[in-house]
Amino acid sequence: MAIFLGTSLVVSYERAKAESLGMKVEGIGIMERAERILALSVIILLYELDMYVLATYLLIITIVLIIITLVHRLLTIVFMIRGLGS
């Protein structure tokens, strides 16, 4: 769960930092804020229903998708800074 929260914070920080530099990164990546909140809600619900194995698998899948989003946004920001992106 700590990895989920940590990577979620970094994704949000990336967006805030990019926007402070005048870049638009909204809509980039698989797991934006709404998707992360929805996934977290489902994971918590599954834990409450004693479906620990399913919740754990969903947590791992969600973390992987968040990391993909993190890398995608980072690469997009780097390309924008270098003038290679739009």
N, C-alpha and C positions, 0 to 999 in steps of 0.2 A: 504494500500500500504506500510505503514511503517513496518508492521509485515512481509510482503513479503520480503522487502529489508533486514530487520534485520536478519531473519532466513536464508536468502541466504548467507549473510556474515558469519554467524556462521558455515554453512555447508562448505564454502570455507576455513574458519579458521581451522576447524577440520581436513580437508584433509592436509592443509599445516603443521599443527602441527604434525600430524601423520607421514608425510613424513620426517619431520625434525628429528623424532625419529627413522627413518629407517623402517617404516611400510608402506605397500602398501595398500591404501584404494580406489584406482581408480576402478570404476565400481561397487561400493557398494552403494546401495540406488536407489530409483525410480527416483528422480529428481536431476540429475547431472547438471552441468553448462549449457550444451547445451539445455537440456529440460527446465530449468528455463528461459533461454533467449527466447526460442521459446514461452513458455507460456506467458511471459511478453509482447512479441510482439503481440500475439493474443489478449491479454487483452487490450492493448493500442489501437489496431485497432478497437476492439468492442466499446470502449469508444468513439472513433472518429466517428463511425457510429451510435452513439446515441443508442446503445444497452446496456444500463446501467445495466439492471437486469441480462442479460446473462453474461456480463463482471464481475459483482459482484459475481455471482455463480462460475464462472471459477476461480476468484481470491481466493475465499474461498477454493475450491477444491485443488488449487495449493498450498496454504499455508498448508493445511493438509498433502499433499504429501511431502512437504518440511520438515515438522516436523517429519514425518515417516522416511525420509531419515536421518535426523539429529540424531534421536534416534538409528536407525540401525547402522550408522557409529560409534556412541559413544559406543554402546555395542560391536561392532566388535573391536574397539580399546582397550576397557577394557579387552576383552577376549584375545587379542594378547599380552597385557602387562602381564597378568596373565599366559600366556603360554597355554591357552586352545584352541586357534585358530591356523590357519596356516598362 
